[in-house]
Amino acid sequence: MRQLYTSLLLAGICLSAIAQKYPNLAPTPPMGWNSWNIFHCDIDEGKVKAMADAIAANGMKDAGYQYVVIDDCWQVARDKDGYVIADSARFPSGIKALADYIHSKGLKFGIYSCAGRLTCQKRPGGAGYEDKDAQRYAEWGVDYLKYDWCNSEGLKSTVQYSTMRDALHRAGRPIVFSLCEWGSTKPWLWADTVGHLWRTTGDIRPRFLKHHGVLALFDAQSKIRKYNKPNGWNDPDMLEVGNEGLSITESRTHFTLWCMMAAPLMSGNDLRSMQPDILKILTNKNAIAVDQDKLGIQCFLWEKVNGVEVWVKPLSGDRFAVCFLNRSSSEKSLNFDPYQSFTDPDFGTSYTITKQFNAYNIWDNNYSTMGENIKAKIAPHDVLFMIFQKSKP
């Protein structure tokens, strides 16, 4: 009986270990590039290699971008044994060779599939093939899996995503697991032990206002900020920075808001042809440092002043990132007294800004001593993005 009890106990420990995501793969929000927003299904190995080349050469790698992720449309069928087959016309060298190329650039490789029977573009989905897919991903050298939720009628998200989590664990290669079920079953309530990040919204569109635009997704995620933390990130979808539909100002504001949310930073533009101003946005080290701060706290609304929203994000080292957001279509005048005490509405932590603090303007790269109210003119759809701290950055 003692031996049976010991065997059952050990089995329980093993099952408990398997029923967890790989630990500590995303202590800060993942950063990289994904093919969907700019290329959709028009993707091939030449374009992916070109994106990896650009990241390695243009400063994005040095700024922290790691993952090069192929989204939907790379797969076409399954072989007689059930293993997924890549499109040989678009990826003639094979997925492993592409992963090896990306790794040779000092970057990491990501791939896409779906928890449903088919992907969103009607390619082979993962339902019922989780172990075969996970085995193949491990063999290819995949580092990141985005897992969608199309064609999943009759399936339960908690079951489907947990099944793939366990398959990834059995395959033996640590892979960041990105759940993409659009927030439909509130993954922030259950996915902490399943994935490293989970989509909280529908798909983003390259627009500032209206449905699925930058502000709509920012507002939606602001309601669930307390679930954001290291190795478990709320994901309001990929970046549209630099894509047609957003002005330079709106792209800068978009990037600012994602950094304030401690959101994953997955660029989605054509890195071969982006404007220098867009590259400056994507590689601003101080903006990225706000996003990547080790506390992993998402911003909250401090107050509203003359039509300007004041969002604050506590940072490590007794510092604060502060975003003054003008979401309107007219210029706003800001006259803000920052020397206040305030309380985090979700965590109850109290903070105080005193005149010992100094201010750093992230986008203007301007450091100044604070001694009076913060005054500024903020253009439509623009932000004033600052760090309050007691020493120069």
N, C-alpha and C positions, 0 to 999 in steps of 0.2 A: 504493500500500500504506500509506504514511504517513497519507493522508487517511482510509482505511478504519479504521486503528488508532485515529486520533483520534475518529472517529465512534463506534466501539465503546466507547472510554473514556468519552466524554460520555454515551452511553446508559447505561453502567454506573453512572455517578455519579447520573444522574436516577433510575434504578431504586432505587439505594441510598437516595436522599433520600425517595422515595415510600414505601419499605418501612420507615418509621418513623412513630411516632405524632407528633402535633403536640407540639413541645417546650414544656416549662416552663408547662403549663397548670394543674398541680397541685403547686406546690412545697411546699404544706402540705396535709393531708388536706381534701378538699372538705367543705363544710358547707352544709346546706340542709334541705329538706322533701320527702318522697316520699309519694304518695297511698295506697300499697298497705296498710300496716299498719292504718290506721283505716278506709279506705273500700272497699278491695278493688275490685270492679268497679263499685260504685255511685259513679261519679265523673262530674262535669260541669263546664262552664266556670264556673258560679256558685261552686261549692265551691273550685275552683282560684284564682279571683280573690279569694275571701274569705281563703284562706291567704296569698296575696301581700299583701293588705291588712294582715293581722295581723302578718306578719313585718316589714313596713315601719313599723308603728306601735307594736309592743309591746317594742321593744328588741332583737329577735333580729337584725335587719339590722345594727344598730350593733355587735352582739356577733360578727358575722362570717358569719352565715348568708346565703348568696347564691342557691342554686339552688332553684327550685320545679319539681319533677319529677312529670309524669304517668306513672303506671305502666300496667299492662296495661288493655285494654278501651276505649281511645279510638278504635281503628281497627276498621272493619267489613268492608272489601272492597278490591279494586283495580279501577281503571278499565280501559278497553279497551287503554290503552297501558302498563299495569302499574304505575301510580303508586298508592300507598296512599291510601285514602279514610277520612277521619275520620267518626265517628258524628255526623250532622248534627242529630239530635234532642238529643243531649247537648252538642254543641259547635256550636250554630247559627251563631256568628260565624266559625267556622273556626279552625284552629290558629295561623295567622299572626297573626290579630287577638289571640288570647290571649297569644301570645309578646310582641306589641307592648305589651299591657297590663302584663305582668310587667316588661318592660324599662322601662316608664314609671315604675315604682316603684323603679328603681335596682337591680333584681334580675336574675337570669339564669334562662333557661328550659330545662328538661330534658324529655326524652321517652323512651319505652320501645319496644323491639322485641325480636326474638328471632333468634338465629342459625339456628334450625330452620325447618322449613317452615310451622309454625304457632306462635303464641305459646302460653304455658301455658294461656291461656283460649280457645284455638282460634281466635284472630283471625289475620289474615294475618301470616306470619313473613317474615323478610328473606332467606332462602336463595334465591339466584338473582336477587334484586332489589336487591342491595347498592347499585349505582350509582344506580338510580332513587330509592331511599330516601334515600341520602346527599344527592343533588341536592335532593330535596324538603325535607329537614331544613335544608339551607343556605338555601334560599329562605324558609323559615318563620322563620329566626332562632334555631334551636336552638343551645344552648350546652353541652348535656350529654346523652349518650346512654347509657342503661342497656340492655345487650344480653344477653338471657336465653339459655337452652340447652335449652328444651323441644322435643319433637318433632324431635329431631335424629338419629334412628336412622340409622346408616350414614355419618354425617358426622364429620369430624375437627375438633376444636375449634381446633387450631392453624391449620388452613386457613380455617375459617369466620370466625374473628375477625380473622385477617390480611387476609382479603378485604374485610371491612368497614372495617378500618383504612385500607386503600389507597383504598377508595371515598370515605371521609371526606376524605382528603387531596386526591383529585381534585376533590371538590366545592368546595374552596377556603375553607371556613369552619372556623376552629379550634373543635373540639368536644371536650370532655372525654369520654373513652371508658371506660365502666365495664363490665368483663367480669363476667358473672354466670353462670358455669358451676358454681358451688357447690363449687369446689375438686376436682371429680371427676377432672380430668386434671392436677392440680398446676400451676396457672397461674403460681405464684410462681417456677417453674423456667424458664418460657419467655415470659411475657407482658410482660417489661420494655420491649421495643420495640414492643409491640402496644397496650397500654392504659395508662391512668393509675392505675387501681385494678382489683383483681380479687377476686371473692368467694372466700373460703377455706373457707366452711362452707355447710351447708344453711340454709334459711330460719329466721330467728329466730321464737320464739313469746313472748308476753307472760307469761313465768314465770321465776322465779329459778333453780329447780332443774329437774331432769329433762331429758329429751331435747330438744334445740333451745332450751333455756333460756339465760339470761344466762351462768351459770357454765360450761356445756358449751361454748359458743362461745368464751368467754374461754380456756378450757383448750386447745381445739383450736388456736387461733391462736398460743398461746404457744410451740408447738413449731416454728414457722416464722418467728420474729421477725427472723432475720438477713436476710430478703429485703425487709423494710420500709425504704423510703427516700423522699426527696423525688421526686415525679413517678412513683412506683411503689409503691402502697400496698396492703398486705394489708387486705381488707375483710371483717370478721366479720358483716356485714349491718347493716341500718338500726336505729335506736333504737326501743325500745318504751317509752321514758320517758313516764310519764303515762297509759299505756293500762291498761285493766282487766286485772287479773292480777298487777300489781306494786304493792306498797305504796309510799308516799313514800320510805321508807328504801331499799327495793330499787331504786327508780328512781334515787335518788342514787348508790347503789353501782354500778348499771349504767352511768351516765354517767361515774363515776370510772374504771371499768375501761376503757371505750372511750377516754377521754383518756389513760390510762396506756399503752394500746396504740398511740397515735398513729393511731387508726382514723378513717375518715370519720365525720362527725357529721351524719347525715341523720335529722332528727326524723320521727316517723311518727304523731303524735297529732293530735287535732283542736285546732288552735290557737285556734279561736273560743271554746272553752269550758274551757280548761285551768285548773287551780287555780293560784293565785299561787305556791304552793310549787314547782310544776312549772316555771313560768316562771323562777323564781329558779335552779333547777338548770340549765336549758338556757342561761341567759345569764350564769352565773358567769364573770366575766372571767378569773380566775386558773386555774380548772379548764380553760377553753378555751385559755389560754396554754400549759398543759402539753401539750395535744393538738397545738397549732399550732406548737410549738417547731421552729425551723429545722433542728435536727439530724435530726429524724424518726426517732429511735431508739425502738423498742418496749421495754416494760419486761421485766425478768426477775426471777425469784424469788431474793431475797437469802438469806433463811433463814426458818425457822418457829420461833415462840416461843410455847409454851403454847397451841397450837392456832390461833394467829394467823399468817397468812402475811404476810411482809414483801416487797413488790414494789418495785423501784427502777427509775426511768427517768432516765438521764443527760440533762441539759438544757444548752443553751448557757450560756456565762458561768460555768462552774464551779459549776453548781447541780444539784440532784437533786430529782425528785419521788418521794415515798415513800408507798406505800399499804399500810396495815395492814388486811388483809382478814380478817373473821370470817365464814366461809362456813357456820358451824354454826348450829344452832337454839337455842343457849344463849349467854348473855353470857360474854365472855372478859375476863380481866384481863391487861393488857399491862404488862410491865416490860422495856424494851428498851434495850440499850446501843448507841447509834448510832456510837460513836467507834471505827471499825474501818477496816481496809483490805479491799478485796474486788476481785474480778476478773470482768469480763463474760465469761460462759461461752461466748459465740459469737464475740466479736470480740477477746477477750484483753486488752482495755484494763483497766488497774488504776486504782482510785480509792481515796481516803482521806477519811473524814469526821473532822474534828478539832473541838476546842472553839472554834475560830474561827467555826464555822458557827452560824447562828441558824435558828429554825424558824418557819414560817408555816402555821397551820392553815387550809386553804382553805375548808372548809364552815362553820367557826365564825368566820372572818374575825378570827383572833386571832394576833398576832405576839408571839413570846417569845424570850428569850435562852436558849440551851441551855447547861446546865451540869452536868446529871446525866442519868440514864436517863429515857427517855420512859415515863411511866406513864399508863394510861388504862383505863377500862372501855369495851369495845366491844360494842354490842348485837348480837343475832343478825342476820345478813345485812347488817351495817353495815361501814363503813370509817372509819378515821382517815386523812385525806388531807392530806399536808404537803409543803411545799417546804423543803429545806435550802439555805441560801445564806449568803453572808458579808455581805450588806447587806439592809436592809428593802425589801420589794417595793414 
